[in-house]
Each structure stands twice: as C-alpha cells, then as structure tokens.
C-alpha cells in the first residue's frame, strides 16, 4: 500500500499554497524546511513602495544565549537577546536560509541555503568578524540540516538530493564524503557525544540510519516511523536518540555495541504522540535536557528529552511553523514560520518575551506618471482666392 498518496492529500488540505505538482514529485512532505511554500517573490509582491513581509525559515541560539540567528529570504540576521535589535547581517545566502548550526566555539555560524533542484549553499560565518567567512563547494540541492561533532572538528550536512555529506575537517571547504544510503530528501543529521563513535541521518524515506564513525558505513536502521522523519538528535549518553516524524510521534531508540563480536545492534525504547497532525519542526537545547517541536496543528511544545514529558505548550501561530530553537539551558524558546515573525518565550515563566519582525524586502517604486499637456491651437483654414473673371 502506498502511504504517500493519502499523505499528499492531507498536506494539500493543510497547506494549499504548496504546489500540487511539487507535492506529487516529493511523494510526501517532511521537516520544517519541507513546508516552505513554493511562492515566488513576484507572487508575494506588495504594493509599490511597501515592505514585503517574508517568511522566516530558521532560528538558532548561540551557546551563551546572547545571540539569536534568524534566517529569511536572502539573509541571515543576528539579534542581541538583551535588546532584540539586529547587530549583524549576512547575505551569503542563495534564495533563502533553510537551516543554522552554531559551531561549538560559539563564534562561527554555519548557514545552509539553496535553490530547490538547482544548488545548495553552505557558508561558515565568523560572527566575531562578520566580514569574514568560508564558502564551501556548492552542493547539488538545498541544505536541510547541519550538525557539528562535540569537539567541533567534524561536520555533517543533509540535503534535498537524498544525500548527507561528511566533512572530516569542519573549517576546510574540501569535497566532502557523500553518504548515499537514503531514498529521499535527508532532513536530519547528528553526532553522538561519545568521541569517534557513531552519527545519524534521517530522511523522507521514514528511516533513521546509524553510521560508524571510522568506516562511514551504516550499522543500524530504524524503520518504525510510519511517515517521513523531520528531526533527530542523540541524548546526552551518546547511545540513545530521539527522532520526530510527520506521523506525529517522537521515537526513542538505542544503539548497543558488542566489543567482542564487533557488532552494532539497535533497540526501541518508546514512542509518544505529540502532535496530532504531524511534527513539522524539531530542535534541542545544547545541554541535551530538553527538546522543542512544532506541529501541523500550529502548536509549539517544550518537553524533557529523556522521556518526552511535557514542560510547556505555546499557541498563537496562525500559519505553518518552519523552525524552532531552544537556548542552551532550554529556558528560552523561539519559533518562526510563514507569518514572517519570530516568537520568543520564557519557558519557565510561561510568557511571551518578544515578537521579532525581520526587516521586509521593499517593493520597487513605480515611475511617476507623466502628464502630457496638449496646447490648444486654433487652425484657420486658408483663404481661397476668388477666381478672376
């Protein structure tokens, strides 16, 4: 039975702005970045001279909590979390920002972007000196997720072209190793906190794959999700993972390694329904104690990472939520989406701290209309000479 057919219908009903042909080509929609509407800038064009309010696709807190990265059309913005004002802007973006990841050094921000079906763009921005950064070799399709190893030496990226990419040296823009085991858009990547052990990838094919760090080979497959994977991360022990899916569930799995037999095995732990209409965005706090999700039900929830216990739920969005983020200690939460704003909440106090509206794109002004003044000219018909007798 092809589960993608009724799934596509449901997505079209929830998100009528998504082109039917695009949904059919994808087979099913998955993570927050998948729900980017296929609306051209011309279709979004406001009246002449007015600001266009673009969607916001990605958010991320710096490790010290002093910066919030916000990604939208053509630029990444850094906000000071004390004043909520823009401190720096990066325009090394193709089309729109689709994902962020702060490097463990706290200074560098990896920005993933790209034009669907055309190219992927990865840029490492030095936020301590915003005029500097590293351009990586262009990919074949949009960058959907980025992750760093705990020591910051290695980097993983996920892309629309069904591939993940492994960078042995995060700051060196050489040709990465392609990881080609998925049959669908790759939406999640992550490293175990245990040094040189395992890492993960997740994709639209409903699979989470565990890879051996030394061989870059798949050693365990988790296929219990009944819809595309929208996010995944390792727990603090480095041996268990939690993943989100468009079936509305969070899944916990574990990985064991038999030293004597040199053999990996996987086991299930639990599954919890968290969003009735599917999980569209997923994130974790840097201390790996809390997770944040958004759903097609337009709710944002913060939960304990170890068992999924609900800590807080936020409502108020009226359009799809594309990205979510938690501060390092999980006490501050952010979400963004189609409405073109970023909501920031105090999780402990259960209150909205601020709503950020990134600067809009200005529509070009139309040339002033010209007025043609026509002079009234009195024309006198020539006098005809009388015939001579």
N, C-alpha and C positions, 0 to 999 in steps of 0.2 A: 504494500500500500504506500502510495506517495504522499507523505505527510506535508510536503511543501505546498500542495495545491490549496487545501483549506487554509493553511497558514498565510499564504499570499493574500487570499481574500480578506482575512481578518486585518492584515496590515493596511490594505487599501481602504477599509472602512474606518480605521483609526486615524490614518494619515492620508487623506485624499489628495494632498499636494504632491505625493510621491508618484512619479510617472508609472503607469501600469506596465509599460514595456521594460522599464528598469527593474521592477519587482520580478517580472517573469524571468528576466535574464539572470538575476541573482539566485532565484529559487526560494529564498527566504531572507528576511532581514534579521540582523543580529544585534550588534552592540550599539552603544550610543552614537558612534560615528556612522553607523549604517543608516541611521534615521535622518541623515542630512537631506533636506528636501532638494529635489532637482529643479530649483527655481533659479532662472538666470538673473543676473543683475538687472537686465533690461526689464524683466517681469516685475522686479521689486522696485523699479524706479519711482520715486516720489515726484511730486510737483516740482517744477523748476525752482532751484534755489533752496529747497528744503532738504533737511538731513534724512538720509536713509538709515533706518534702524536695523542693522544686520543681525543675524542670529549669532549667538555666542556658542562655540563648539567645544571648548575645553577650558578647564581651570586646574590650578595646582598651587599648593602652598610650598614655600621654601621650608627647609628643615628647622630654621629658627623661628618660623611663623611671622617674620617681619615683612614678607613679600607674598603677593598673590599674583600668579600669572594668569592672564585672561587671553584666550585666543579667539579671533574672529576673522572676517574677510580681509586677507592681505596683510595682517599684522598681529603681533603678539605684544601685549601691554603688561607692564609691571606696575602693580599698585602697592603703595605703602599701607600696611594694615593698621597703622596708627591714625592716619589721616584719610585713608581711602582715596588718595589722589594718585594720578599717574606719575611715575618717576622716570620711566624709560619706555621706549618703543622700539620694536624690531620689525623690519619689513622684509626680512629674508624668508618670505613665505610665498608659496605657489598656491594660488586660488584661496584656500582658507586653512587655518590651523585645525588639525584634527586630533592631536594629542600632545601632551607635555610629559617630561620627566626631569626633575631636578637631580643633578649629579650629587653623590654623597659629599663632595667638597663644599656644597652649599652655594657655590658661585656660578656654576655652569648650568644652563637650562637647555635640554635637548628639545627641539621643536620639530614635530612631524607634520607635513602638509602634502599637497599634491593635487593634481587634476585627474579625476577618475578616468582610468583607461588610457592615460597619456603618460604620466610620470609621477614619481614620488620624490619628495624633497625632505632631506634631513639636515638640520643646521644646529650646531652646538654654539649657543650664545653665551659669551662671557659677561654675566650681568654686573661684575665688578668694574668692567671697562666696556660698556655697551657698544662701542665702535668696533670691537673685535669679536671674532668667532671663527668657526671651522665649517666649511661647506663640504658635505660628503658626496660621494659619487651618486648621481641621480638614479633612483630606482625605476622600476617598470610601472609602478602604480602607487596609489596613495599610501602613506604611512598611517597605520591604525593604532599602534601601541608601542611604547618604548619602556625598557627596563634596564637597570644597571645592577651589576653584582655588588655585594656589600662593600667590597674594597674599592669599587669604582673602576677597576681595570677593564672589565668586560661589559659589553652592551648587546642587547637583543632588540630587534625591531620586528613588528608584524606588519604585513602589507595586504592590500586588496588582491594581489596577484596569486594568492594561495600559498605564499612563501613567507617564512620567517628568515631573518638574517642574523648571523652571529659575528660580532666584532671582537676579536681576541684582544685588541688594544682599543679602548673606547675613544681616545682622542686622535687616533690615526685614521684618516679617511681613505683607507685602502679598500680593495674589493673584498667584501665580507664573504663568509661561507653561507651558501644558501641552504636552508632547511626545507626540503620539499616533500614532506610526508602528508600534508593536509590536502583535502579535496574540497577546497572552498576558502573564502576570504579568512585570513588569520586575524583574529581580533584581540588576542591576549598573549602576553609573554611575561616571564618572571623567573628570577633566580632563587634557589634555596639559600638560606642564610648560612648553611654549612659550607665552608670553603671548598671549592673544586669538587662538588658533589653532583648535583642534578639541577636541571632547569626545566621549565614548562612552556608549552604553547597551547592555545585554544583557538577554535575556529568555527566557522559556519557549518562545518560537517558534523557538529554536535560532539566533537571529540576534544578531550584534553590529553595531550601527549607529554610523557616524561622522557627527558633526554639525558643520557650520560654525559657529564661534563668533559671527560677525557676523550671519548670517541665521537661525540656529536651524533650518536645513534639513539633511536627511540628504544626505550627499555620497558615502558609500561603504557598501555592505552586505557583511558577511562571513557566508556561509551554509554553511561547510564542516562545522560540527559536526553530528553525527547525533542529538544529544539536547539537551535544554534547557541553556542557559548558566547557570552557577552563580556566576560571578565574573569580573571583568575589570579590567585596570589598564594604564596607559601605562608603558613603560620610561622610563628617565631621559632618553633623547634626545627624547622628546615626539612621536616619529613612528611608533614601533612599539608594539604592545600584546601582552599575553598574556591568554588567557581560559581558564577551566575549564569543563568540561561534564559532564553526567551520563553521557556515553558513556565516561568515564574518562580522557579526554585533556586535555592542555594544548595550546593552539594559539597560535602566534606569527604575527602578521600585521603588515604595514607599510602606511603611508599616504604617498603622494607628491603634491606639488602642483606643477603646471606654471604658473609665473608668467605666461608669455607667453599661454598659452591659457586661463588662469584655470580650471583643471580639476584635480579630485582623482582619484586612482586608488588602488586597493588591490592588494596582492600577498601571497601566502603565503610563510612562512619555514620553519616546521617544525610537526610535531605529535608529541607524545610520550605514550604510555600511562603514566599514573602511579598510577591506582587501578583495579583490575580491575572493580570493581562500581560505578564512578561517583564523581565528585568532588562532595562534599556541602558543602564549605566552602572558602573561599579568602581569602587576605589577603597583604599585602606589608609589608616593612619601609619606614619612611619615607624611608630613603636610596635606595630602589628598587634594592637589590642582591640581595635575597632574597625568595622567596615561600614561603608556607606553605599546605598543603592538608590536608583531611581527606577520607576516603572512606567509602563504604558498607561497606568492608572493615574499618572501625574503626581504621585506621592514620592517623597524623599524620606528614606529611613536610615537611622544610625543603629547599628547592632554590635553586640560583642562578637569578636572574631572567632573565639574558641568554640562557642556553642550556638551563636545566632540569636541570643536573647535580645529583644527589642529594648533599646535605650530611649529613642526619641523618633517621632514621626512628624514631618513637616508637610503641610498642604499649602495650596495657593497658586501653583502653576496652572495655566490655562491652555498650554500648548506643550508639545513634546520636550522632555528634558534630555539634553545630549551629553552633559558632562557633570561629574560630581567630584568633590575632593574633601579631605579632612586634614586638619593641621596635625603636626607630629604627635601631640598627645590626644588627638581626637576630640578636643573640646570646642573646636570651631569647625563649622561645616559650610561648604559652598556648593552651589548648583547653578547650571546655566542651560540655555536652550533656545528654542525658536522665538521666544518672546523678545530676545535681544537684550536681556538683563542678566545680572548675576545676583543671586540671593546669598547673603552670608548670615549664618545663625550662630548664636551662642548655645551650644548643645546643653550645657549644664543648666543654664537659666531658662532654656526653652523659649528663646525670644529672637526675633529678627534684629540683627545688628545694623545692617545696611542693605540697600539695593543699589547696585552699580549699573549704570548705563554707559557702555563704552562710546566714545565719540562716533557719530554717524558719518557715513560717506555722503558728501554733498552732491546733489544732482547738478549737472551743468546748467548754468543760466542760459535761457534762450536769448538770442539777439533782440534788441529792442525793435519794435515795429517802426517802420519808416512811414511818414505821411507825405504823400505827394500832393502838392498844391498846384492845381491847374488854373492858369490865368485865363480870364475871360477875354477873348479877343473879338472885337467887332469887325466882321468882314463885310466890306462894301463891294457889291457886285460892280464890275467895270461898266462904265457908261458906253453904250453902243453909239457909234457915230451915225448921225442921220444920213440917209442916202442923198446924194447930190442929184438934183433934178437936171 
